[in-house]
Amino acid sequence: MAVKYGNMIDLLALQKSFILSHLQPGDTAVDFTMGNGHDTEFLSKTVGETGKVYAFDVQEQAVASTRKNLAAAACPENYTLILDSHHNVKKYVEGPIKAGMFNLGYLPGSDKSITTMRETTMPAIEAALDLLDHDGVLLIAVYPGHAEGDAEGKMVLDYLSTLDRRTICCTLIRIINSPTSPFFIVVEKK
């Protein structure tokens, strides 16, 4: 898989390469921030007909948009779209999961008035870590270009830096000469 866009790294392709190194057909995955369903589609096609994908969002618009996009992309019907906060994941998913994706911020194409919030993001990440299977991966994309996103990113980095590196490996991918650009964290369970 190419991870370059022109002469620069394609962050989306790089994110997918990390997921693909852990996620197989038949596995269970969670899209913790469904948005318009692009990650849900990627996860659905990756785990295939025998796998399972759960996707969360608090906005009805996101669920409707995702449902439409998944049908248009001819995804296998292996997904459950959940209109609820990602911090309630354990009400719907028993685990274990092999992969989880977070795109913190706001629904693309929205008025940006609703964003992910620290109060629910932290419990969602903690729950995701509890559900994560051995050799599983979480990918957390952070958008620090707005006040809540910046604070949320700092909180996530502070928390992840406290985890025992003998069981969890946390890797930061960031464009260092563009401090407000999105960055992501790969969390791998050994």
C-alpha positions as CSV (number, residue, x, y, z in Angstrom):
1,M,0.0,0.0,0.0
2,A,1.4,3.4,-1.0
3,V,1.6,5.8,1.9
4,K,2.8,8.8,-0.2
5,Y,0.8,11.5,-1.7
6,G,3.0,13.2,-4.3
7,N,6.2,13.8,-2.3
8,M,4.6,13.8,1.1
9,I,3.2,11.2,3.4
10,D,-0.5,10.4,2.9
11,L,-1.7,10.2,6.6
12,L,-4.9,8.4,5.7
13,A,-3.1,5.7,3.8
14,L,-0.6,5.4,6.6
15,Q,-3.5,5.0,9.2
16,K,-5.0,2.2,7.1
17,S,-1.7,0.4,6.8
18,F,-1.5,0.2,10.6
19,I,-5.0,-1.1,10.8
20,L,-4.4,-3.7,8.0
21,S,-1.4,-5.1,9.9
22,H,-3.7,-6.2,12.7
23,L,-7.3,-6.6,11.3
24,Q,-8.3,-9.8,9.3
25,P,-11.5,-11.1,7.8
26,G,-13.8,-12.4,10.5
27,D,-12.5,-10.0,13.2
28,T,-14.5,-7.5,15.2
29,A,-13.8,-3.7,14.8
30,V,-15.3,-0.5,16.2
31,D,-15.6,2.9,14.5
32,F,-15.9,5.0,17.6
33,T,-16.7,8.2,15.7
34,M,-18.8,7.2,12.6
35,G,-19.0,10.7,11.0
36,N,-20.0,10.0,7.3
37,G,-19.0,6.4,7.5
38,H,-15.7,6.3,5.6
39,D,-13.8,4.4,8.4
40,T,-16.9,2.2,8.9
41,E,-16.8,1.3,5.2
42,F,-13.0,0.6,5.4
43,L,-13.5,-1.6,8.5
44,S,-16.6,-3.4,7.0
45,K,-14.8,-4.3,3.8
46,T,-11.7,-5.4,5.7
47,V,-13.4,-7.8,8.1
48,G,-15.7,-9.1,5.4
49,E,-18.9,-11.0,5.6
50,T,-17.8,-13.1,8.6
51,G,-16.6,-10.1,10.6
52,K,-18.5,-7.5,12.7
53,V,-18.3,-3.7,12.8
54,Y,-19.9,-1.5,15.4
55,A,-20.1,2.3,14.6
56,F,-21.0,5.1,17.0
57,D,-22.2,8.7,16.6
58,V,-24.4,11.0,18.6
59,Q,-25.9,12.7,15.5
60,E,-28.7,11.2,13.6
61,Q,-27.3,13.0,10.5
62,A,-24.1,10.9,10.8
63,V,-26.0,7.6,11.1
64,A,-28.2,8.4,8.1
65,S,-25.2,9.5,6.0
66,T,-23.2,6.5,7.0
67,R,-26.1,4.1,6.2
68,K,-26.4,5.7,2.7
69,N,-22.7,5.6,2.1
70,L,-22.3,1.9,3.2
71,A,-25.2,0.9,0.9
72,A,-23.7,2.8,-2.1
73,A,-20.3,1.2,-1.4
74,A,-21.9,-2.3,-1.4
75,C,-20.5,-3.2,2.0
76,P,-21.4,-6.5,3.4
77,E,-24.2,-6.3,6.0
78,N,-21.8,-6.9,8.9
79,Y,-22.2,-3.6,10.6
80,T,-24.3,-2.1,13.4
81,L,-24.8,1.6,13.4
82,I,-25.4,3.0,16.9
83,L,-26.9,6.4,17.7
84,D,-25.1,6.8,21.1
85,S,-21.9,8.2,22.5
86,H,-18.8,6.2,22.0
87,H,-18.2,6.1,25.8
88,N,-21.2,3.7,26.0
89,V,-19.4,1.1,23.8
90,K,-19.6,-1.6,26.5
91,K,-23.4,-1.5,26.4
92,Y,-23.2,-2.8,22.8
93,V,-19.9,-4.6,22.4
94,E,-18.8,-7.4,24.6
95,G,-15.4,-7.8,23.0
96,P,-12.7,-8.6,22.3
97,I,-12.1,-6.3,19.4
98,K,-9.1,-6.4,17.0
99,A,-9.3,-2.8,15.9
100,G,-10.9,0.5,16.7
101,M,-10.8,3.9,15.1
102,F,-11.4,7.4,16.6
103,N,-11.5,10.5,14.5
104,L,-11.9,13.2,17.2
105,G,-13.4,16.5,16.2
106,Y,-16.6,17.2,14.4
107,L,-18.8,15.7,11.6
108,P,-17.3,16.7,8.2
109,G,-19.6,19.0,6.4
110,S,-21.5,20.0,9.5
111,D,-21.7,23.4,11.1
112,K,-19.0,22.2,13.6
113,S,-21.2,23.1,16.6
114,I,-21.0,19.5,17.9
115,T,-17.6,18.1,18.6
116,T,-16.2,15.1,20.5
117,M,-15.6,16.2,24.1
118,R,-13.0,15.2,26.7
119,E,-15.7,14.1,29.1
120,T,-16.7,11.2,26.8
121,T,-13.6,10.7,24.8
122,M,-11.5,9.6,27.7
123,P,-14.0,7.0,29.0
124,A,-14.3,5.8,25.4
125,I,-10.6,5.3,25.0
126,E,-10.4,3.5,28.3
127,A,-13.2,1.2,27.3
128,A,-11.6,0.6,23.9
129,L,-8.4,-0.5,25.7
130,D,-10.3,-2.9,27.9
131,L,-12.0,-4.4,24.9
132,L,-8.8,-4.6,22.8
133,D,-7.6,-8.1,22.0
134,H,-4.0,-9.2,22.0
135,D,-2.3,-8.0,18.8
136,G,-5.1,-5.4,18.5
137,V,-4.8,-1.8,17.4
138,L,-6.5,1.5,18.1
139,L,-6.0,4.5,15.8
140,I,-6.8,7.9,17.3
141,A,-6.9,10.8,15.0
142,V,-6.7,14.2,16.7
143,Y,-7.6,17.6,15.1
144,P,-5.9,20.3,17.2
145,G,-7.1,23.2,15.0
146,H,-9.9,24.2,17.4
147,A,-9.8,24.8,21.2
148,E,-11.6,21.6,22.2
149,G,-9.6,19.5,19.8
150,D,-6.3,20.9,21.1
151,A,-7.3,20.2,24.7
152,E,-8.6,16.8,23.8
153,G,-5.4,15.9,22.0
154,K,-3.3,17.0,25.0
155,M,-5.5,14.9,27.4
156,V,-5.2,11.8,25.2
157,L,-1.4,12.1,24.8
158,D,-1.0,12.7,28.6
159,Y,-3.1,9.6,29.4
160,L,-1.4,7.3,26.8
161,S,2.0,8.3,28.0
162,T,1.2,6.7,31.4
163,L,0.5,3.2,30.0
164,D,2.8,0.3,30.6
165,R,5.0,-0.1,27.4
166,R,5.5,-3.8,28.1
167,T,1.8,-4.4,27.2
168,I,0.8,-1.3,25.1
169,C,2.8,0.5,22.5
170,C,1.7,4.0,21.7
171,T,3.2,5.7,18.6
172,L,2.6,9.4,17.7
173,I,2.6,10.4,14.0
174,R,2.7,14.2,13.6
175,I,3.8,16.7,11.1
176,I,6.1,18.7,13.3
177,N,6.3,21.9,11.3
178,S,2.5,22.3,11.1
179,P,1.3,22.3,14.8
180,T,-2.4,22.7,14.0
181,S,-2.5,19.9,11.4
182,P,-4.2,16.7,12.4
183,F,-2.1,14.0,13.9
184,F,-2.7,10.4,15.0
185,I,-1.7,7.9,17.6
186,V,-1.4,4.2,17.0
187,V,-2.0,2.1,20.1
188,E,-1.0,-1.5,19.8
189,K,-1.6,-4.2,22.4
190,K,1.1,-6.8,22.7
